[in-house]
Amino acid sequence: MTQNWRFAPHDESQVRRLSSEMRISPLLAQVLIARGLQDATVARSFIDARMTELLEPCSMPGVESASDRIVAALKEKRRITIYGDYDVDGMT
């Protein structure tokens, strides 16, 4: 099965600049720019995030209701399924 990748429009000069400043591939620079991370310092902080810089889990949307569902399932001795998504792009 062949897949065609579609890329968002981007400014090649921005991609080259960020790629050069960060010493990363142009593709990674393009992804960072598409996420709104045009500044090398901000982009590096995003890539090299420290534990102290991560969001509190409870502040993420849906975490509380998901936790409640898991607790209820365990109390009722129901089966639960845990999906692992190794490529960190979200569940697809």
Backbone torsions as a table, in degrees:
resi	resn	phi	psi	omega
1	MET	NA	123.9	-180.0
2	THR	-93.8	134.7	177.0
3	GLN	-116.8	137.8	175.9
4	ASN	-102.6	125.8	178.1
5	TRP	-87.4	135.9	175.8
6	ARG	-115.3	126.0	-178.5
7	PHE	-104.9	143.0	176.1
8	ALA	-65.5	148.3	176.3
9	PRO	-56.8	142.6	-177.6
10	HIS	-148.9	161.2	179.4
11	ASP	-92.2	110.3	-177.3
12	GLU	-57.5	-36.2	-178.9
13	SER	-67.2	-36.5	176.6
14	GLN	-65.1	-42.4	179.8
15	VAL	-62.1	-46.9	179.4
16	ARG	-61.7	-43.1	-179.4
17	ARG	-61.5	-51.0	-178.0
18	LEU	-65.7	-40.4	177.9
19	SER	-59.0	-44.9	-179.3
20	SER	-68.8	-46.5	-178.0
21	GLU	-62.3	-38.9	-175.5
22	MET	-95.4	-9.1	-176.5
23	ARG	57.4	50.7	178.4
24	ILE	-124.9	169.0	-180.0
25	SER	-68.7	151.6	175.9
26	PRO	-58.3	-34.2	179.4
27	LEU	-64.1	-45.2	177.6
28	LEU	-64.3	-40.1	177.2
29	ALA	-60.0	-41.9	179.7
30	GLN	-63.8	-40.9	178.4
31	VAL	-63.8	-45.0	179.5
32	LEU	-61.5	-44.2	179.5
33	ILE	-62.9	-41.2	178.7
34	ALA	-62.3	-26.9	177.5
35	ARG	-86.6	3.7	178.0
36	GLY	88.0	16.9	-177.5
37	LEU	-107.9	73.5	-177.7
38	GLN	-83.1	-25.6	-177.8
39	ASP	-84.2	130.5	-176.2
40	ALA	-60.9	-39.1	-179.5
41	THR	-65.0	-45.2	179.6
42	VAL	-66.3	-42.8	180.0
43	ALA	-63.1	-41.7	179.6
44	ARG	-65.4	-39.3	177.3
45	SER	-62.5	-36.9	178.2
46	PHE	-65.7	-44.6	-177.7
47	ILE	-72.2	-41.0	-176.6
48	ASP	-103.2	40.8	-176.0
49	ALA	-60.0	138.3	176.2
50	ARG	-92.8	158.7	179.8
51	MET	-55.2	-36.7	-178.2
52	THR	-69.2	-16.7	-179.0
53	GLU	-94.0	-8.4	-177.8
54	LEU	-77.6	156.0	177.5
55	LEU	-66.5	149.6	170.6
56	GLU	-67.4	131.9	-178.0
57	PRO	-53.5	-38.0	-178.0
58	CYS	-69.0	-13.9	179.7
59	SER	-86.3	-7.7	-179.7
60	MET	-81.0	137.8	-178.8
61	PRO	-58.8	133.0	174.6
62	GLY	87.7	-8.5	-176.6
63	VAL	-66.0	-41.9	-177.8
64	GLU	-64.0	-46.1	-180.0
65	SER	-67.6	-35.5	177.0
66	ALA	-64.5	-42.1	178.4
67	SER	-62.2	-42.5	178.6
68	ASP	-60.9	-41.4	179.6
69	ARG	-65.0	-41.4	179.6
70	ILE	-64.4	-45.8	179.7
71	VAL	-61.0	-44.5	179.4
72	ALA	-61.9	-43.0	179.7
73	ALA	-62.9	-41.8	179.4
74	LEU	-65.9	-41.4	178.8
75	LYS	-62.9	-35.7	-178.6
76	GLU	-89.8	7.0	179.7
77	LYS	54.7	36.9	175.5
78	ARG	-89.3	159.2	177.2
79	ARG	-80.5	146.3	173.2
80	ILE	-127.4	155.1	177.7
81	THR	-115.6	134.7	177.2
82	ILE	-114.9	121.6	178.5
83	TYR	-96.3	135.4	174.0
84	GLY	-107.3	129.2	-178.0
85	ASP	-115.9	93.3	-171.8
86	TYR	-67.4	-20.8	-173.1
87	ASP	-99.0	7.6	173.3
88	VAL	49.7	24.2	176.2
89	ASP	-99.3	7.1	-176.8
90	GLY	99.9	162.9	179.7
91	MET	-72.4	126.4	177.7
92	THR	-124.8	NA	NA
